[in-house]
Amino acid sequence: MNKILWGIIIVLFIGWILGFLVFKILGGIIHILLVLAIVLIIYNWFTGIKEKG
């Protein structure tokens, strides 16, 4: 599950960067992708702490 979340995070982050550089018109949607990636990173971080502790 951890590898899947990191894969999704990387895909969303790359999509955000490409969208920001290539498609200026879709800026709002691209920023939503960034927010989703950040939320997944935070979720993964908290679940990782619970599993270790």
C-alpha positions, 0 to 999 in steps of 0.5 A: 500500500505504501508503494502505491501511495508514493506512486500516486504522489509522484504521478500527481506531482509530475502532472502538476509540474507538466500542467503548470509549465505546458497548460497555463489555462488549466492552472486551477485543476493543476493546483488541485492535483498538487493539493491532492499530492500533499494530502496523500503525503501527509496521510502516508506520513501519519499512517507510517508513524502509527505502524511504527509506534 
